[in-house]
Amino acid sequence: MVKGVAPVQQNVAHYTLLIVEDDPQLGASLQSYLARRYRKVHWLKDPVSVFEQFPILRPDLVLLDIFLGQYNGLDVLEKLREEGFTTPVIVITAFCDVKMAVRAMKLGAEDFIVKPIEIEQLEIAIERALRHHDLRRRVQLLEEQLRLEHPHDIIAVSEGLRSALALAQTVAAVDTTVLIVGETGTGKELLARYIHRHSPRASGPFVVINCGAIPRELAESELFGYERGAFTGAVERVHPGKFELADRGTIFLDEISELPLELQVKLLRVLQDRSFYRLGGREEIQVDVRVIAATNRDLEQMVREGRFREDLYYRLNVAVITVPPLRERPEDILPLATAFVDEFNRRFNKRITGFAPEAVSLLLAYPWRGNVRELRNAIERAVLLEQSEVITRETLHFLRTRTFGPTSESFDMLKRFELPPGEHFLAISPYGASYDEIIKDLIQQALRYAKGNVSKAAKLLRITRDKLEYRLKVYDIDPKQFQ
């Protein structure tokens, strides 16, 4: 029996529901009412047919009566779970039995409804169960996406990377701070994830924060959170920061060298005392977090220049892992490129089997100043463009324009031309040149002349600083490497 049937709803939700109920009056009533609200509503009287029909009907939710003649609905639920079906189930019963409810919940039932059914209570239970199911599916999709973007396996053929990986495995078991050093694009975050995954904290969260990407005025609230009234716009009662979100897990502080000096003091306290205050808060927050930091800068040199705190440097400099640049480990280039081909084959629905010999020669000869990140981007582009079953040298033509890019040696050679103000020199290969790569090279030349000063480089290029900063982000150029 269904009590309190509401008026017909106009909007139909795109879900499929399955009712398993042997009472013809209740089953028909539920199907009639729910069919007005959901895309498809199936009703099965015989619980035996559930297992045959379930893969065909593919319901998003099941309403399951416990007493089904000689059958027990909980046995049906148990068998569904044994067969791997994770569809949310709402159990319906005529009796409120605590032991029965406990067993239903242990078997993964979303809710427990007692007859006579209050329609408002049923609606709330169904909507809540569907919402939770959608959230779980989204989490699964995000985890799958994360797995594809950050694969668990680190490809290490070269001795240099295998040594770094062995050290990472050693420090993973010890709950200490780790500093990962290496050029941009070498895979420092991937190594940090490897350490977390092989540590006792593997079941906890892994939180990433790019210290160089946070606006200076928001850095403290981003790291440590804030409370209402801490600043204009802080309307939430409590907004947890990254350290709170990483509790019982690992926080990865990428580009740690970009952290403002005033925040370095607070970070040092967290490392020492494992406590902090939210911005605008009065209560001390205790956290259990492992810190892994990464940098592409020389922190020791920054300490000497007064741009990085010495005490924080020594606190971070406990276990140091250096990731060598890709140009120093050519043995890894082809295995990495092959792995990226597999990745983008899946993404673009391609069937590329490998590389032509001339393409392999080009990959091995190319300097890869952007390291693994540049290699991955190049393979993504090649897989997208390639029409045959193997990637050819012609498909990788965009790499040729970079083979003689603006190294410090070529830059010194260009300076000898002493071009008059307002003039420039530009030459392209007979094979052609990429517009984006030309613009990127010009920006890098300007930064070399300006010794990394963005404002001076913008003046050399006759553009605004904002426009240049936008281009730096687009082309993934770090001006600090030219200082």
Secondary structure, DSSP 8 states (H G I E B T S, - for coil): -EES-----S--EEEEEEEE---HHHHHHHHHHHTTTEEEEEEES-THHHHHHHHHH--SEEEEESEETTEEHHHHHHHHHHTT----EEEEESS--HHHHHHHHHTT-SEEEESSEEHHHHHHHHHHHHHHHHHHHHHHHHHHHHHHHS-S-----SHHHHHHHHHHHHHHTS---EEEE--TTS-HHHHHHHHHHTSTTTTS-EEEEETTTS-GGGHHHHHH-EETTSSTT--SSEE--HHHHTTTSEEEEETGGGS-HHHHHHHHHHHHHSEEE-BT--SEEE---EEEEEESS-HHHHHHTTSS-HHHHHHHTTEEEE---GGG-GGGHHHHHHHHHHHHHHHHT----EE-HHHHHHHHHS--TTHHHHHHHHHHHHHHH--SSEE-TTTTHHHHTTTT---HHHHHHHHTT---TT-------TT---HHHHHHHHHHHHHHHTTT-HHHHHHHTTS-HHHHHHHHHHTT--GGGG-
